[in-house]
Amino acid sequence: MKHYTEKKTYWRESKALEFFLNFIRNHDGSVNDNDTFELVAGLRSHKQWVDLINKSFPAASIKKMANTPGRDRLDFTDDPKEIIREIWCCKTARKKLRTVLSRVAEEELRKNPPERYKEETFARKTAELQATLKLSDREINILLVFAFVRNDLLCIADGHNRRSDENDKALFAAKSLDCELSEVMACLDEKGKLRRYQCVDEDLDFNGALFNFLNGFTEEPLTSMFFAKSKEETLPWDFYGALTEKHGELVERIISSCDGTNSANILLYGAPGTGKSSFAKTLAERLHRTCYVIRQSAIGRMDRSRSDPDFRFAALQVCSEQVDPAHSLIVIDEADDMLRGAGSGSFFSMLFGGNLPVGDKGRLNSALDSIRVPTIWITNTPAGALDESSRRRFDYSIRFDPLTDVQRKMIWHNNVEKMNLGSFVSDAMQTKFASLYPVSAGGITMVLQNVAKLKPQTEEVENLVDKLMKPHCELLGLSAQRNKMLPAKDYSLEGLNIKGKIPLTQILEAIRNYQSGSFDEIDRPRMNLLLSGAPGTGKTEFVKFLGSELNTKVIVKMGSDLLNMYVGETEQQIKHAFETAGKEHAILFLDEIDGMLQSRDRARHSWEITQVNELLHQMENFNGIMIGATNFSVNLDPAVLRRFTFKLEFDYLDETGKKIFFERMFQTKLSPDEERKLAGIPRLAPGDFRTVRQSFFYLGGSVSNDDRIEALRRESECKRDPDATEDRKIGF
């Protein structure tokens, strides 16, 4: 059994005594805190100090000090440190006392010089700290002064306490090291090593975790403050499917070519929760390289949840100098703040509020050029938000798009297999959960770990997963992806007023034939549908009906979902939408696409042209069903219009359609007189009947057909007559 043994601290106390000697030689002001003299006071007993003072000062001087009014009156019954303070505060006695104190301290240092105890823990750890961080002698001594202040060996005594401001602390350090204040301030600059490595904070308070290291209170190496070896279990390489097929071989070759004389910087960017971090760690394992992860901020800092770009750049430098470049891979997760250039700071602050940390572009470029260990940078920041000159410096980049249902299903499957939950979580459940909950791999793992811990009965598992997953989604602001693209129960193609020579039933059959054809067929005709017409005429319901009839998932993207403020991001969003629909064999429904498909003849900006070009390219090469919906087809680019296989114009209902929708929606029959009234109402669409039905739903009581017809008339009057020649003005 191990027993407690007190560790010797002669080196630390001797070093502090050296600093104290310098301080009293340079300080000529009063002292309010008697702890300032505690270190030297402990070198003699109370009696020895009284005898020494009586021997060193004339009796008249002692009597005068003893008669001084107030707190500074000399009283030999006080503790030695207070007696010394009382004499120090007598200005005429200060010079003599300085000599006495110096003599006592120097005598102790001759007996116990710091060099004699350099094998003590504190001394060895201090040397390790200086060597690891490549600190100068001045920097390490400044750090020791603040460490001793924290440890109460030294006390900032310029008439203040240890909570004094930065200038007081720096001045105390300058006096303790017998150097110019400017030298200390230069070492304590926010860009200097002591601040960047967070050895001290902006208030010059010493890092508590670093203090534990110096005292040997922790077994963790110093480097653990800056980076850590990844110990996470990695996913199999083939888990990443198409990603590894597209990028795997080349990124492996790039990193494998790094031998310490050269390096590589790889950027992983894109949507959060898409597996960027796990991919980086899997890559390291595949290449038989040790994965080191750079910390967000120094251990011991109060706010460790906030990334500190300055510290992380410094930590990267420390890591690169400590690990074997030929057998290591550095991962900088959540590197957003390091990668954003100074020019983007004001925008992000305006967008999110407050002052976000912003990296230094010069420091980023320097790191990209100088780090000799292959490094993977991971960010959720859109590529357009990164400075172009920095983007060009990355050797390779991989964009991670939001997970598809297929990818999430694989994550569910891998986790179920790894946790031996196959007998509880069926394949059908996995498919359901993958489609229903848009969570990351971490969320899936967490929920299944809780299922394993709770050990439910087989029949309880599905309900339990739902109960665990719902609050997780709520916490992250995610909505369950319940199928909102199912048509209304009373929906039917009958009654719709769709202009065109080809009946809808025939178009539906053409789409079935397309789906049953070979996807590898050369020159296979595309299947793109354009639905145009006024709001409420049944375009979206038709898409829902189509998905239901074909038993095919519908992925809906609004124009606003695809448009992005960053240059090039809209084109990427368009590309991703088509790629996702292709992977999931889904119908891609682009609703309200007017904003991004307007005629290029009217374009005022280059990006308005490039986004149309991207859509044209994707439509031309998409191996699936794409449907676009617009209220204003006349505004669309002619080249886009030509790429739609079928163009369906949804018009307002004719008399037959009005009667069909009225009787179907309200479950009633119309009299001949009511039919005439209904037929006389212009511009009625299927959506109007739904709106009226919903408006009467909660009113209760009986509702007549005349009431419904009148409500439909009011709906019609809310619409502008497209044939009206008079311009209507909106007034307030």
N, C-alpha and C positions, 0 to 999 in steps of 0.2 A: 504494500500500500504506500502510495506516495504521500509525503508530508510537506506541509508548507515551509518553504525556506525563503527568507527575505533576500531579495537581490541587492547586491551592493550598488551604491550610486555615487561613489567617490568622484568618478569622472564628471558626471553631471553637475555635482555641487562645486567641484573645483573650477569647472568651466564657467559656471554662474558667478563664482567669486571673482574670476578675471573680469567679467563684464561689470560687476559691481564696482570693482576698483576703478575702472575707466569712468564709470558714471560719476562717482563722488569727486573725481579729479576734474570733471567737466561741468558738473552741476553746481551752480552757486545760488540757487534760489531756496526758498523755504520748503519744508516737507510737511505735509498734513497727515500722511499715513505712516505710522511707526513700523508697518510691515516692510517698508523700504529697507530697514536695517536688521530685519530678522535673521538673515543669512549670517552676517558678521557677528551679531549679538550672540548667536548660539555657539560661537567659538570660545567664549569665556563664561564662567559662572557669574551669578549676580555679585558676589563678594569681590571676585577678581575685577569686574568692571568698575565697581565703586572705588576699589583701591587704585586702579589704573587712572581713573579720572582725577581722584584726589592728588595723585602723584604728578599728573600732567598739567593741571591748572592751578594757578595761585588761589589761595584761600579767598582773597577778595573777589576774584572772578566767580568762584563757586557761590559765595554768599550773594553776590549780585544776581546771579541766575536763579538762586533759590528764592529771591525776593521779587522776581518778575511776576507781575499780575497775570491772571488768566491761565489758559491751558498750557502755555509754554514755560510755566514755572518749573524749575528743576526740583524733582522730588526723588531722593534716593530709595524710597520704598517702592517705586514703580518698577515694572519689568525693565530689563536692560535695554530692549529695543525702544521703549518709550523714553528712558533716560537719555539715550543717544539722540533721539529726535528732538528732545527739549533743548539739549546743548546745541544741536545743529541750527535750530531756529534762532539762536542768539548769534547775530551776524558777526560780532567781535570775537566769538569763540570758534567760529566755523573753520578757520584755517588751521588752528591747532588740532581740532577734532579730526579734520581730514587726514592730518599726519598720523594721529593715533590709530585711526581706522585702517589706514594704508599699511601701517607697520604690522598690525594684527593680521590683516588679510595676507600680506606678503609672507609672513612667517608660516602661515598655514599652507600657502602654495609651495613654499620650499619643501615642506614635509610631505605634501600630497599633490605633486604636480599632475595635471590631467594626463600627460604622456604615460605616467606609470599605470594608468587604469584603462588603456585603450582597448583592452580585451573585454571590458564590461559590456553588457548587452546594449546599453544606451549608446555607447561609443561606437560599437560595431554597426548598429543600425543607422547611426548618423552617417557613417562612412558609406554604407550601402545606399542610403538616400542620396547623398551627394553624387556618387558614381552613377546611379541609375538615371537621375534627372540631369546629370551633367551640370551641376550647380557650381558656381565659382565659390571661392573661400568667403567672399563678402556675402553672397547670397545664403550660404549655409549658416553663417554666423548670425545674420539677421533673423533667419528662421529659428535658430536656437534661442535668441533673445525672446521671441514671442512664445516659444515653447516653455521657457522658464517662467515667463509671466503667467501663462496658463497653469503651470505647476506650482505657483506661489513661491518659487525660489527667488524671483525678482518681482519688484512692484514698481509700476510707473508712478514716479513720485514728484513730477513737476507741478506740485500743487493740485494734482488731480488723482482720480482713482483709475482702476484698470478699464473702466468703461469710457475713458477719455476718447476724444475724436482721433481721426487718422493722423493729423499733424502732430498731436502730442505723442502718439505711439511711435511715429517715425523719428521724432526728435529724441525720444528716450533711447531708441535703437542707435541713433547716431552718437549720442553721448556714451552709451555702453560699449560701442565699438571704436570710439575715438576717431571718428571720421566725419566728413562733411555731410550735412543733411541732404544735400543734392545727390550724393552717392547713394544714400539709402532710398530716396524717392525714386531714383532711376531704377533700382532693383525692384521696387514695389509698384512700378507702372503696370497698368492693367494688361499690357501686352507682354510683360516680363514673365519669366518662368514661374516665379512664386505665385503669381495670380493665375496664370493660365493653368498650371497644374493644381490649382485650388489648394495649395499648402496653406495659404491664408485667404480670407475672403475680402470683400470690398471694404469691410470695417477693420481689416488687418487682424481679425481674430484667427487664432491658430486652429487648424483642422483637427477635430477630436480623434478621428480615425487614424490620422497620421501620428498623433500623440500615443495612441495605443500601440502602434507599430514600433515606435522608437523605444517604448518601455518594455517591449516583448510581451505585451498582454494578449497578442493574437499570434496564431501560428501561420496566418495567411501571409504570403510574400508581399512585398511592397507593390509589385506589379499588379496585384489584384485590385488595387484602387483604380487602375486605368484600363485594364482589359482582363478578360477571363476566358479560360479554355471552355469551349462548348462541350457539354456532357449530355446534351439531349439525344434521344433516340431519333434517328432519321428515317424518313420515308424511303421506300425503294425507288430507284431511278426510273423504272418504267411507269411509276405512278403519274409522272408528269406528261406522259403520252406525247401528244403532238408538239409540245414545247421542246422536249428533248430531241425529237425527230428533226425539228427545224433548227435548233440552236446548239444542241448537245455536243456534237462532234467538234464543231469549230471552237466553242468556248473551252472545251477540254484541251484542245491543242494550244490555244493561246496561253492558258494558265500553266500547262505542262512545260512550255518553253521557258518559263521563268526559273532561273537558276541562281539568283542573287546578284548577278551583274546587270540584269534587266528586270522589268516588272510589267504588270498589266493592271489596268483599272477597268472593272466591269460595272456597268450601271444596270440595276434592276428597278424598273419604275412601273407605275400603274396603280390600279385600284387597290385600296387597303383590303386585307384579309384574303388575298389571292394566292398565298403560298410563297411569296418572295423569300422570306427568311428561311423557311424549311428547305426551299430549293437550294439556297446557298450552302446550307449545312450538308445536304445530301451530296452536292457537288464536291465539297471538301472530302467527304468520306470516299466518294468514288475515285478521287484522285490520290487517295492515301495521304492527304495532307491534314495536319492538325488545324482545327478551326478555332480562331481567336476572335472574340466579340468585344468591340470597343464599348466601354461603359457610357451611359448617358451623361452622368456627372459624377464627381468624386464621392466616394463613400464618406459619410460623415457630414455632408452638406445638409442644411435644413430642408431645402426644396429639391429633392432628388427626382421629382416627377418632371421637372422642366429640363429640357436639353440645353446644354451650354456649349455653343459652337467653339469658343476659344479653348475650353477644356478638352473637347473631343479632338480637336486638331493636335493639341499637345499630347493627348493620350495615344493618338495614332502614331506620333513620332516615337514615343516611348516604346510602344509595342513593336514597331518596325525595327528598333535597335536591339530588342531583347530576344526575338524569335528567329528561328532558322528560316531564311527566305526561301530555301530550296524545298522545304518540307512543310510550309505553313500557308494558310490562307486567312487573311484578315477580313472580317465582316463588320461593316458599319451599318447597323440597323437604324431605321428612322433617321436618316441623314438629311432630312428636309432642311433643317436650319443651317447645316453646313453648306448645302448646295445652292441655297437661294443667295443670289448676289445682292449687294448693297442697294442696287437700283430697285429691287422688288420689295424692299422692306416697307416703304410707305404704303404701297398698295395692299400688302397683306395686313398691315395694321388697320387700314381703312376698312378692309373687307371683314375682318374678324374682331376688330376692336382691340385696344391695348397696344402694347409694344411687343411684337414677336421678336425672338432672337433671329438675327440675320447673319449669315456667314460672311466672311471676308473673301472676296473673289480672288485677291492676290494670294491669300493663304491657301485657298483651295487649289489654285493652279500650281502653287509651289509644292503642295502635297502630291498632286497628281504627277508632277515631274520628278520628285525626289524620293518618294517611298519605294524601297527596293523589295517589298513583299507584295505578291499579287493581292489585290484588295477588291472586295465587292461592296459597292455603295448601294444602299436600298432606300428608296424614297416613295412616298405617296403623292408627291408634288407633280403636277402635270409637266410634261417635257417643255411646254411653251413658257413655263414660269422660270425655267432655269436659264441662266445667261448663255447665250449662243457660243461665246468664246470658250466657256467651260465645257459645254456639251461636246465640242469638237475634240476635246482632249481624252475622252474615254475611248479605250481600245475596242470596246464592244458594248452593246446595250440590248436589253431584252425587255419588251413591254409585256406586262401581266394584265390581262383583261379580267373583268369580273367572272367568277366561277359560273360555269354552266351547270344545268341539272345533271348532266352526264358526269362532269368532274366531281360534283358533290356526292353523287351516288358512289363513285369510286372511293371517296374519302370515307363515307359511311361503311362501305364494304371492308376496306382495309382495317379500320378501327374495330369493327365487329370481329373480324378474324383475329386480330392481334389480342383482343381482350377475351377471346373464347366465348362470345355472346351469340354465336350463330343459332343456338337452340332457342334463344329468346327473341332476337330481332330478325324477323324473316326478311327475305329478299324483297317481298312486296312492301313491307314497312319501310325498308331502306329507300326504295323508289319513291314512296309517298313523302317521306321526310325530306329527301333531297329536293323534291319539287316544291314542297310547302315552305320550308324554312331557308331563307337566303343567307345562311351564316357561313363563317369561315371554318377552316379545318380545326382551329383551336376550339371554337364553339361546339363542334360535333364531338371532338375528343372529350371535352369537359362534361358534356351531358352523358355520354356513354360511361365515363368513369364513375359518375354519380349513380347511374343505373346499376353498374357492377357492385358498388358499395351497398346500395339499398337492398339488393337481392330480392326483387319482387317475384311474384308468381308469374308464370308465362302469360296468363290472360291479363295481367296488370301492366305489362311492359308498354304497350302502345299508348295507353292513357298516361302513364308515368312520363314517357318521353315528351308528350305534348305539354304536360304540366311543367316540366323542366325547361323546355325550349321557349315557351311563350314569354316568361319574364326575362329570359336572356335576350330575346329579340326586342322586347320593350325597352330594356336597358340601353341597347345599342341603336334604338330608333329604327328598327327594321320591322317591316310589315310581312305577315305571313302571305305567301304568294298563292292565295286561294284562287281558283280558276274563275276570274272575272269575265272570261270570254265565252261563257256559256250563253246561248240565246235564251230569250224569255220563253217561258213554258208555252205561251200561246202564239209563238212566232210562226209565221208561214210565209212562203214566197208569194202566196196568192194575195192579190190586191195591190202589190207594189207596182209603181208606174216607172218602169225602167225602159228607156229608149234604146233601141238597137234592133238589128234584124235577127240576131241569134238569140233564141230563147234561153232563159237562165238554166233550165234543165239540161240543155245541150252543152252550155258552158261548164256546168258541174260535171258532166260526163267527160268533157275534154280534160278537165283537171284530174279526174280519176285516171284517165289514160296516161297522163303525164307522170303521175306518181307510180304507176305500174311499169313504166318504161325503164330502160337501162340507163343508169347515171353515167356510164362510161361511153355511151354512144356519141360518136363524133358528129359535130354540127347539130346536136340535139336542140330543137327550138326551145327558147326560154318560155317561162310561164309567169308573166307579169300582168297584173290587172290594175286598171285605174278606175276608181269609183269617184264620180264627181256629182255635185248637186247641192242644193240648199241644205242647211242644218236640219236634222230630224227626219230626213227623207228615207232613212233606213240603211245607210252605208255601213255603219259599224255593226248593226244587227245582222246584216248580210254576212260580214266576215265571221261573226260568232257562229252563225248557222253553218257556214262553210267548214269551219274547224270542227264543229260537232259532227257534221255529216261525213267528213273524211277521217274522223277520229285522229286528228292531227293537232298538236299544240300550236297555239298562236302566240307569237312574241310581238307585243305592241310597243312601238316607239313613236312618241310624239316628236314633232319637229323641234320642240324645246328641249327634248332629251338629247338630241344630237348636236345642236348648236352649242359651241363652246367659245369662250372669250379669247382663248389662247390660239395663236397662229398655228395652223396645222392640226389642232385637236379635233375640230369638227370632222375633218376628213378621216381621222383615226376612229372617231365614234361611228361614223358611217360604215367604215370597213369592219369594225368589230361587230356591229349589228348584223351584218350579212354573214360574217364568220360564225357567230353564235347560232343563228338560225340554221346554217348549214350543218353544224356539228350536231344539233339536236333534231335535225330533220323536221323543222317547224316551219309554219307559215310566218313570214315576216310582214307585219302590218305597219306601214308608216302612215300615221294619221296626221292630218293637218300639215301636210308637207309644203304648203305654199311658200312659207318663209325661206326655205333653202333651195327651192327649185324654180325660182323666178327666172324669166328669160335673161340670158347673159347679155343681150343687147342693152338692157337697162342697168347693168352692173356698174357700180361706181368704185368698187374696191376689187383688188385682185383675188382676195379670198372668196368673194362671192362667185367668181368663175371657177376657182379650183374645187370648191365643194360640189358644184354641179358636175364638174368633170369626174370627180371621184364617184359620185352616185351613178353616173352613166357607165363608168367602168365596172362597178359592182353589179349593176343590173345586167350588163352584157355577159358577165361571167358567172353569175349566181346559178348554182345547180339546185334551185329550189323554187318555191312559190313565193312571190313578192306581191303585195297588194298596197297600193297607195291611195289615200283618200284626200280629197280637196273640195273646198266649197267654191273655188275660183280656178277652174281648169284653163281659162283663157290666159291666165298669167304665167303658166308653166312654159319652160323652155321647149321649143319645138323638137329638139333632139331627144328630150326626155319623153315627150308624147309618142314619138316614133317607136320607142322601145317597149311600149306596153302592148302585150299580145291582144288583150281585150280591153275595150274602153266602155264602161257602163255609166250612163248618165241617169241618175236617180231624180225624177221629177216629182212635183207635187201630185197628190192622188187625183185620179179622175173620179167621175161619179160612182163607178162600180167599186173602185178601191175605197172610197169614203164609206160606202155602205158596208163593205166587208169588214173594215177595221172597226166601225162603230159597233156592229153586232157582235164581233168577236171580243172586243175589249170590254164592252159593257154587258155582255150576255143578255141581250134583249133584241127584240124585233122592232123595226121601224114601220110606222104607218105610211101610206102614200104621201100624206101631207108633210110628215116629218122628213121623208126622203127628199121632197122638193126643197125644204128649208136647208137641209144638209148640203144638197147639191149646189145651192146658191152661195155657199161660203167658199171664197177663193183661198188658194195657197195653204191648203191643209196637208200636213205630213204625218206619217205614222207616229212620230214623237209627240205630236199635239194630243193625240188620243190618250197616250200614256200619261201625259202631264195632267190632263183633265181627270182621268181616272184616279190619279194619286191625290188630286186636290179635293175630291169628294170622299176619299177613303175614311178620314177621321171625323167627318162632320156628323155622321149618324143620320138617322131619319130616312125618309124616302126621298129618292132623287128621280125626277121624271126625265124622259127623253128631251123634253123642251129645255130643262135645266142644263143638260149636257150639251145640247146644240148651241145654247146661248154661250156657254163657257168656251166652246170651240170657236164661236164667232169672235169672242174677245181675244183668243189666241191668234186668230188670223189678223185681227186689226193691229196687233203688236208688230207685225212684219211690214216691211216696206215693199210697196208694189214695184216689182222690177220694170214694169211697163210704164210707170208714171214718168211724165216729162218734167214735172215741176220739181225743182231742187228743194229738199226739205232741210231746214237748218235746225241744229240742236241749240236750244236756248236754256238759259238758267234764270 
